Amino acid sequence: MANSEEDRGVLVSVLAGIGIGVLVGAVAGLLLAPKSGEETRDDLGKTMNDLSDKVSELGRTVTHKVNTAVDRTRATVAHKLSEANLDGEDAAG
């Protein structure tokens, strides 16, 4: 189980890094583009809204995957405990 938790942590870190990289690149591109201030502000607002939507979707995806992994792990642990109880009863009886 420790590997699974480490894998999830790495996945979240990679996704966060990608998100931050996209944000920094988008802001830098908008600020360095040869446009008027109003156009730049409009573009920046649109980019931030798009990024917000993408981050929300990414969050929902990660949450769903983590919840699925947790549910599977719980089911596996419950199954193993049930098997262990049956083995213990067989040994005692």
C-alpha positions in Angstrom: 0.0 0.0 0.0 2.9 2.4 0.7 3.9 2.2 -3.0 0.4 3.2 -4.0 0.4 6.2 -1.7 3.8 7.2 -3.0 2.6 6.8 -6.6 -0.4 9.0 -5.9 1.9 11.6 -4.3 4.2 11.6 -7.3 1.2 11.9 -9.6 -0.2 14.9 -7.7 3.2 16.5 -7.6 3.7 16.1 -11.4 0.2 17.4 -12.1 0.7 20.4 -9.8 4.1 21.1 -11.5 2.5 21.0 -15.0 -0.3 23.3 -13.9 2.1 25.8 -12.4 4.3 25.6 -15.5 1.3 26.3 -17.8 0.2 29.2 -15.6 3.6 30.8 -15.5 4.0 30.3 -19.3 0.6 31.8 -20.1 1.1 34.8 -17.9 4.6 35.5 -19.2 3.4 35.1 -22.8 0.5 37.5 -22.3 2.6 40.1 -20.4 5.4 40.0 -23.0 3.2 40.2 -26.0 3.1 43.5 -27.9 -0.5 44.4 -27.2 -2.2 47.3 -25.5 -2.9 47.1 -21.8 -6.6 46.5 -22.3 -6.0 43.7 -24.8 -3.5 42.1 -22.4 -5.9 42.4 -19.4 -8.7 40.8 -21.5 -6.4 38.0 -22.7 -5.1 37.5 -19.1 -8.7 37.3 -17.8 -9.7 34.7 -20.4 -6.6 32.7 -19.8 -7.1 32.7 -16.1 -10.7 31.6 -16.5 -9.7 28.8 -18.9 -6.9 27.7 -16.5 -9.3 27.8 -13.6 -11.7 25.5 -15.5 -8.8 23.1 -16.4 -7.5 23.0 -12.8 -11.0 22.3 -11.6 -11.4 19.5 -14.1 -8.0 18.1 -13.1 -9.0 18.2 -9.5 -12.1 16.3 -10.2 -10.2 13.7 -12.2 -7.6 13.2 -9.5 -10.2 13.1 -6.7 -12.1 10.4 -8.7 -9.0 8.3 -9.2 -7.9 8.6 -5.6 -11.4 7.7 -4.4 -11.4 4.7 -6.7 -8.0 3.6 -5.4 -9.1 4.0 -1.8 -12.3 2.0 -2.4 -10.3 -0.8 -4.0 -7.8 -0.8 -1.2 -10.7 -1.0 1.4 -12.3 -3.9 -0.4 -8.9 -5.7 -0.6 -8.2 -5.2 3.1 -11.8 -6.3 4.0 -11.4 -9.4 1.9 -7.9 -10.2 3.4 -9.3 -9.7 7.0 -12.2 -12.0 6.2 -9.8 -14.6 4.9 -7.6 -14.3 7.9 -10.7 -14.7 10.2 -11.7 -17.8 8.4 -8.2 -19.2 8.6 -8.0 -18.5 12.3 -11.3 -20.2 12.9 -10.2 -23.2 10.9 -7.0 -23.4 12.9 -8.8 -23.1 16.2 -11.6 -25.4 15.4 
